[in-house]
Amino acid sequence: MTLPQFRFINSDLETAGVPSPVTEFKERIRAADALLIATPEYNYSVSGVLKNALD
C-alpha cells in the first residue's frame, strides 16, 4: 500500500463515511505484529501526506 492512495480528508466535509483505502490501511496496521515507518524528513518532521495517513 502506498500513501498516494490517500487523499487529504476534511472530516467536516466528509459525507460518504470513511474511504475504503483508509479502512484497509487501518486493518493492515491492526493485523501487523509491528510497524516500521521509514520516511524522509520534511521541515524537521514527517510529510503532510504521512501525517494525514497516521492521523
SEBA-839794 format. One record per residue: residue number from 1; x, y, z of N, C-alpha, C in turn. Coordinates in nm, 3 decimals, padded with zeros to 5 digits. Each point is the difference from the previous one (the first is absolute). Example, Ala and Ser with C-alpha at 12.3 -4.5 7.8 and 13.67 -1.06 7.14 Angstrom:
2
> 1|01.319|-00.569|00.780|-00.089|00.119|00.000|00.090|00.120|00.000
> 2|-00.035|00.105|-00.072|00.082|00.119|00.006|-00.077|00.109|00.073
This chain:
55
> 1|00.084|-00.117|00.000|-00.084|00.117|00.000|00.089|00.123|00.000
> 2|-00.037|00.098|-00.078|00.077|00.124|-00.006|-00.088|00.117|00.041
> 3|00.063|00.103|00.053|-00.075|00.115|00.048|-00.072|00.079|-00.109
> 4|00.046|00.001|-00.125|-00.076|00.074|-00.101|-00.143|-00.048|-00.018
> 5|-00.035|-00.117|00.055|-00.139|-00.046|-00.007|-00.090|00.083|00.092
> 6|00.060|00.073|00.093|-00.077|00.080|00.094|-00.017|00.141|-00.054
> 7|-00.114|00.056|00.025|-00.019|00.142|-00.028|-00.008|00.069|00.135
> 8|00.022|00.130|00.001|-00.013|00.073|00.126|-00.146|00.000|00.041
> 9|-00.025|-00.032|00.123|-00.137|-00.015|00.048|-00.037|00.119|00.087
> 10|-00.114|00.057|-00.029|-00.057|00.104|00.084|-00.126|-00.061|00.060
> 11|00.005|-00.038|00.126|-00.113|-00.070|00.061|-00.125|00.086|00.006
> 12|00.015|00.131|-00.006|-00.118|00.087|-00.002|-00.076|-00.012|-00.132
> 13|00.073|-00.031|-00.108|-00.062|-00.009|-00.132|-00.025|-00.143|-00.045
> 14|00.051|-00.097|00.073|-00.012|-00.141|-00.040|-00.141|-00.049|00.031
> 15|-00.078|-00.027|-00.104|-00.139|-00.043|00.020|-00.021|-00.147|-00.035
> 16|00.091|-00.059|-00.074|-00.017|-00.138|-00.046|00.063|-00.101|00.095
> 17|00.042|00.043|00.118|00.064|-00.092|00.093|00.149|-00.011|-00.025
> 18|00.060|-00.100|00.060|00.145|-00.020|-00.011|00.032|-00.063|-00.136
> 19|00.095|00.060|-00.076|00.038|-00.058|-00.129|00.058|-00.141|00.017
> 20|-00.022|-00.087|-00.098|00.044|-00.139|00.010|00.152|-00.016|00.015
> 21|00.086|00.082|-00.066|00.144|-00.017|00.025|00.038|00.026|00.146
> 22|-00.071|00.090|00.066|00.028|00.028|00.141|-00.037|-00.120|00.087
> 23|-00.115|-00.058|-00.027|-00.043|-00.119|00.074|00.098|-00.115|-00.019
> 24|00.045|-00.022|-00.123|00.096|-00.107|-00.028|00.133|00.026|00.072
> 25|00.046|00.125|-00.001|00.124|00.038|00.067|-00.010|-00.028|00.150
> 26|-00.110|00.037|00.063|-00.020|-00.023|00.143|-00.002|-00.150|00.031
> 27|-00.063|-00.079|-00.085|-00.006|-00.145|00.022|00.138|-00.063|-00.011
> 28|00.080|00.046|-00.095|00.136|-00.054|-00.015|00.087|00.033|00.121
> 29|-00.014|00.120|00.052|00.078|00.039|00.118|-00.043|-00.082|00.121
> 30|-00.130|-00.017|00.019|-00.049|-00.079|00.113|00.046|-00.145|-00.007
> 31|00.011|-00.055|-00.120|00.039|-00.140|-00.017|00.150|-00.021|00.012
> 32|00.078|00.106|-00.008|00.146|-00.012|00.001|00.052|-00.023|00.142
> 33|00.112|-00.071|00.009|00.067|-00.019|00.128|00.086|00.121|00.036
> 34|00.044|00.073|-00.102|00.083|00.118|00.021|-00.021|00.095|-00.117
> 35|00.040|00.124|00.020|-00.011|00.102|-00.104|00.129|00.080|-00.003
> 36|00.066|00.000|-00.113|00.123|00.075|-00.019|-00.026|00.103|-00.108
> 37|00.021|00.126|00.032|-00.020|00.107|-00.096|00.135|00.063|-00.030
> 38|00.039|-00.003|-00.126|00.123|00.064|-00.045|-00.041|00.107|-00.100
> 39|00.032|00.123|00.032|-00.044|00.111|-00.085|00.104|00.110|00.000
> 40|00.012|00.072|-00.109|00.090|00.114|00.000|-00.055|00.111|00.090
> 41|00.089|00.082|00.049|-00.038|00.113|00.084|-00.049|00.114|-00.089
> 42|-00.102|00.068|00.044|-00.051|00.116|-00.072|-00.024|00.110|00.102
> 43|00.082|00.104|-00.005|-00.008|00.110|00.098|00.004|-00.051|00.144
> 44|00.095|-00.090|00.026|00.024|-00.056|00.133|-00.115|-00.087|00.051
> 45|-00.080|-00.052|-00.089|-00.113|-00.085|00.039|-00.032|-00.095|-00.114
> 46|-00.111|-00.071|00.011|-00.045|-00.088|-00.108|-00.079|00.083|-00.100
> 47|-00.020|-00.055|-00.118|-00.075|00.073|-00.103|-00.147|00.010|00.040
> 48|-00.069|00.095|-00.061|-00.142|00.018|00.027|-00.081|-00.122|-00.040
> 49|00.038|-00.067|-00.108|-00.072|-00.118|-00.045|00.011|-00.112|00.104
> 50|00.120|-00.022|00.053|00.016|-00.104|00.102|-00.074|00.038|00.128
> 51|00.011|00.124|00.042|-00.072|00.043|00.121|-00.150|-00.018|-00.017
> 52|-00.052|00.034|-00.116|-00.142|-00.019|-00.028|-00.039|-00.147|00.011
> 53|00.083|-00.087|-00.055|-00.029|-00.144|00.005|00.003|-00.052|00.143
> 54|00.094|00.047|00.080|00.010|-00.047|00.138|-00.110|00.057|00.089
> 55|-00.043|00.120|-00.029|-00.109|00.061|00.079|-00.129|-00.071|-00.030
